[in-house]
Amino acid sequence: MADERDEGEPTEDPTPKRLEEAIRRGDVVKSFEVSTWFTIAGGTLTLLVFAGPMAASLQTALRGVLANSYQIHTDGPAVLELAQGLAWRVLAALGIPFVLLMLAALGGTALQHRILFSIEPLVPKLSKISPAAGLARLFSTQALANFAKGFAKLAIVGAVLTALLWPQRQRIAALVGADPAAVLPFTRTLTMQMLGTVVAILAVVAVADYLFQYRQWYERQKMSVREMKEEFRQTEGDPLIKGKLRQLRAQRSRKRMMAEVPKASVVITNPTHFAVALKYERGMNAPVCVAKGVDLIARRIREVAEANGVAVVENPPLARALHATVEIDQEIPAEHYRAVAEIIGYLMRLRRLVAR
């Protein structure tokens, strides 16, 4: 019973196949902090680079409207045409920054995992509406980690921004009566400092959160011993079946080999441990090994050869050498030509004498 429980526990590292299946299901590493950081960093960069051109473009578009407001017709078609013209100018001014923000958001996702489309997360599941499952998720490790993470972010960002703004409190209070032309540069500088500080803090948070999410995801994919065995059977085949197949192939190969023994010219033996059956006919370059084996198979080769009138010659050194250097259906190596030729030549002369 203990072994069965152990085999059902997810204690083994997931295989590449298991990880790939999880990704196809849509179960991937997702850190919202990484996506948030990319969005905020992209917005900060956009403001830093395009704030001036955007402001100039919007100023040009609106200045004409304000300067010529007394000439604007207020009937329906004229107002609609004016609104459409302003909308196109605003889109032209904000188009490139908006595209950059979209690319930043996609980059935050693509950095964590490849872009994929899966409908499995959208499939209705009872666990999603189960009160018990909802409570379990509410008080899960992930929920507690998210709460601690959110609280830590607020505390850290708040403390750093307070430290950044506190020395500027007098200047900020004086902006109430300051010239608007002086307010904008100061506000822009202070805003960029605040955004840069937030981006730096959130970068650390994003890296830490991604590592935590990856660990949680990896632990979630761990497999039990039973699942490992099942996957192995699915990918590599059942070991018992593969063993049976190997046994059947070996038996068939052995049967084919034994069927060639009666056609052999000679069987060279150890005499008890090795047996190599050779076939030679006129016109062949060299004798060919048609069967070989050790112990029980060697004895079977000798029995088949004797039953079919094939000469059995005892030559232990040659039998061992041939068994080690030649495979079935291959010609014997050149270094054994002379020794084998003497044996086959002697047997051929002996047959001719008997035939007379």
Buried (B, 14 or more C-beta within 10 A) or exposed (E): EEEEEEBEEBEBEBBEEBBEBBBEEBBBBBBEBBBBBBBBBBBBBBBEEBBEEBEEBBEEBEEEEEEEEEEEEEEEEEEEEBEEEBEEBBEEBBEBBEEBBEEBBEBBBEEBEEEEEEEEEEEEEEEEEEEEEEEEEEEEEEEEBBEEBEEEBEEBBEEBBEEBBEEBEEEEEEBEEEEEEEEEEBEBEBEBBBBBBBBEBBBEBBBBBBEBBBEBBBEEBBBBBBBBBEBEBEEEEEEEEEEEEEEEEEEEEBEEBBEBBBEBBBBBBBBEBBBBBBBBEEEEEBBBBBBBBBEEBBBBBBBBBEEEEBBBBEBBEBBBBBBEEBEBEEBBEEEBBEBBBEBBEEBBEEEEEEEE
